[in-house]
Amino acid sequence: MKATLSYLDSAILPALGHLRVGSVVRADIARFFHEYGRRKPGGANRSHDILRNMFDWASAWGHRPEAAGNPRKGIVRYRRPPRGQLLGADDLARLGAVLRQREDENPACVAAVRLLLLTGCRPGEIRCLRWCEVKPDRLTLIDAKTGPRHVLLNEAARELLDGLAETASGEWVFPGKNRDETLTKDDLYSFWIEARDAARIVADAQLHDLRHARASHAVMNGERLLVAGRLLGHRRASTTDRYGHLDDVTLSQAAERVASSIVRKLHHSADHAVEFSNNFKK
């Protein structure tokens, strides 16, 4: 809801707010969509979804003639390449070694990075996590990007949080230099850049890619895309699809499995053909 209101206030209403709901036509939406998309294609795609829902509800509530249809219909969203970088098994191993080396030096940032990987939460959700949001089996995020949501905790995440709770002294799970304030965005991102470089991870890997890694490794370990998406709090499968990177090892193994299956079927077909030919000659 917070993100939707942000798009409404910053983009949709300034461009379309002067129009009556019942008189908006596809040309109005197309003009807004393509002008906005030249600057922010991702924002235009998100606004595309918001407008679809808005005009569906406007028709349902009688504010727009049903015969007028949804003016967003027929406007094609921007195609976007998969986001972020895949952190493979070797990347995670090197990152783990760096985190262990820096645990005494910067325990809050080390723990925050680990929890990002273990939960798939967004960096801001973990950085601003409060103890009142931490429950025995889940995080009950009050102010997530898409509104309040629950994040189920695995055993490793519970152990990490239990360890932090032993020395907790304020409302923030990850306090900053001033214990009364949360870890700052600059401090966490600076730590990530240093850890990333020390672990020899690709230079453009972002902190948000830890969230992508959660989805990718879920899929590579056999979880369905729908399940991986629910773990991240996605409402649409198409959102998760952009994050479902697969590494070369996984793709190679999949290729071998598919080829073996085809070879088995080909051999079975050949055996069946011989048997059929012999029976036919009799």
Secondary structure, 3 states (H helix, E strand, C coil): CHHHHHHHHHHHHHHHCCCCHHHCCHHHHHHHHHHHHHHCHHHHHHHHHHHHHHHHHHHHCCCCCHHHCCCCCCCCCCCCCCCCCCCCHHHHHHHHHHHHHCCCCCHHHHHHHHHHHHHCCCHHHHHCCEHHHECCCEEEECCCCCCCEEEECCHHHHHHHHHHHCCCCCCECCECCCCCCECCHHHHHHHHHHHHHHCCCCCCCCCCHHHHHHHHHHHHCCCCHHHHHHHHCCCCHHHHHCCCCCCHHHHHHHHHHHHHHHHHHHHHHHHHHHHHHHHHHC
